[in-house]
Amino acid sequence: MRGHLILIEGLDRSGKTTQTQILHNAIPSSSLIKFPDRSTNIGTIINQYLTDHNFSLSDQAAHLLFSANRWELAASIEDQLQAGHTVIMDRYIYSGIAYSLAKSETSSSPEMASVEWLYAPDRGLPKPDVTIFLTLDIAEMAARKSWGEERYEQTKFQEVVKRCFLKVLDPHADPSVVIVDVNKLGIDEVASKIWTVVEERQLHQQTEVPLARLS
């Protein structure tokens, strides 16, 4: 028996951090992991990249750093799952792919436009049992508190990111993907929608189904 791996993805300022915390509080003995984890060796570099606009990295290097950050925590995630704990993640591989794909519109690098290249570094990582994607209108996103403080918080860029997210997260191709529209919804209303998904799929309980891998 193992715990379930629950991922909440979403656009910037869509409420991911709030909703992952609410879900963490609702499920006893659960663990909460936020990507990027800025406390690790690689995470400190990522933090500088995101917050210091004068800090320069190639698009390829930035993408691989985010992947390496996920690998830093992979063993810990698996240990917690095998111990029977539910693991809740705030962002994961799909954020990395969507943001890098969005960069491809202004990048001269062919790698940034290749989903295969972008996906490759994460092959072998634990695959979430469910991926809940929080989507909202760009105008509502930009009106939220603290918008624009970090590198990627630009309206036009986020429009492209949203399109790229919906390209890589297709519930018709992958039934583990659930899209939740959070426009005009309060925190409790969004939490209720997420909890409905958790209950319907019994994600707050342990399972005998082996942990899948990204492939």
N, C-alpha and C positions, 0 to 999 in steps of 0.2 A: 504493500500500500504506500502511496505517495501523496503529497499535496499537489494541488493544481497550480499552474503558472498562468497568472492573469496579467495581461498587458493593457494599459490605457494609453493610447496614442492620441495626438490631436494637434491642432494648429497652436501657435503661440497665443497665450492669454485665453485659451479655450476652457480653462478650469481644470486641467489635468492634475495639477499638484493638489488642489483642494479635494478633488474626487478620489484620488488614490488614497489620501489620508482618511477620508470618510470611510472608504471601503476597508482600509486597514483596521480602523477602529471597530468596524462591524463584524470582522471575522477574527475570532479568538486564535491566538498563536500564529498569526500571520506575520510575514515579513514584508517590509516596504523598501524598494530599491529605486532610486532615481538616476536616470542616465541623462547626460554624462555624470559619472561620479567624480566630482571635482576634488575629492580628498586623496585620490591615489596619485602615484608618480606621474602617470600619463594624464590624469585628470587635472593636475595643476597646470600643465601646458595648455590643455583645452580651455581651461578657465581664462588664461591670459589671452588666448586667441579670440574668445568670445567677447571679452570685456575691453580689450585694448585694441582700438582701431588702427594703431600703428604697428601692431604685431602681425607679421606677414608669414603666410604658409601657402604653398601651392595647393590647388584644389585637391589633387590626389593625396598629398600628405595629410591634409585635414581629414579627408574621408577615412583614411587608414588609421589615423589616431583615434577617431571615434569608435571604430571597430575594435582596436586594441583595448580600449577602455572597457568594452563589453566582455572581451576575453579575460580581462583582469578579474572579473567577478563571476565568471562562468562556473568555476568549481564550487564557489560558495553557494550559488543559486542551486546547483544540483544537490549539494549536501543538505540544504534546508528542505528541498522537495522530498528527498528520500527519507528525511526524518519525520515526514508527515505534515510539514507546515505548508500553508498556502503562501505563495510568493506573488506579490503585487508589484508590477513595474510601471514606472512613469517614464515613458519613451523606451525605444529599443531600436532594432535594426531598421525598421520602416522609416523612422525619422531620418536616419542616416542616408538611406536611399533617396527619399523624397527631396531632402535639402540639396543633395549632390546633383540629382537630376535637374532641379531648378537652376542650379549654377550653370548647367550645360548650355543654357540659352545665351550666356555671355562669355562662356569659356572657350578657349581655342583647343582644349584637350578633348580628344574623341572618347577618352575613358569616361568622362562625366556624363555622356549621353548613352552609355551602355549599361543597361540594367544588369546584364550578366557580370560585367566587371565590378560594378558596385556591390552586387550581392555576394560575390565570391569570397571575400575575407571572412564572412560570417557563417559560411557553411560549417555545420557541426555544432553550432551553438544550440542550446535548448530552444525548442519551438513552443511558443505560448499555446495553451489549451484554448484560449480565446483572446482575440485582439479587438478591443472596443475603441473605435475611432470617433473622437469628438470633433464635430465640424460646426462652423458658424460663418456668418457673412463677414467679409473682410472689414466692412465699415464698423460693425459692432466690435470686432477684435481691436481695431485701432482706437476705439473710444474707451477701452478698458484701462485701468490704472497701470501706471509705469510703462506704458507702451513706448517703444523706441529706445529703450536703454541698452539693448544688446545688438550685436552685429547684424542679425538677420531680421530684426523687427522693422521692416520697411514695407509699406502697403503693396507696392507693385510686386515686390519679391514674394510676399506671402500669397498673393493671388496665384503665382506660378507654383508655389509650394503646395497649395491646396489641390491644384490640378494634378500634381505629381503624386500626392498621397492617394488620391482617388484612382490613379492609374495602377499603383502597386498594391492597394488594399481593395480587392474586389470580392464582395461576399458571394457572388455567383460562382467564382472560380475557387474560392476557399471558404467553406461553411463556418470556419472558426472566426471569421471576420464579421463584426457587427458595427454598423455605422449609426451613430446617435447624433441627431441634429439638436444643438443646444441653443439655437437662436431664441431669444426672448424668454428663456427658461431660467428660473431661479435655481440656486444651489441645491435645494432639497428636491426639486423636480428632476434635475439631472441625476442626482443620487438614486432616486426611485427608479428611473429607467435603467440605470446600471445594475441595481440590485435585482431587478426583474430578470435580467440576463443571467446573473449569477445563480439565482434560485432555479430558473428553468433548466439550466445546464448542470445544476448541483456542484458548482465550482467551489463552494465553501466546505465541501466534504472531501474526504480522501478518495482515491481511485486506484483500481488495480491495473488500469491501462498504462503500458510502458510510456515513458517520456519520449516524445518524438524529437527529432533533430531537424534543424534547417538544412535543406538539401537542394 
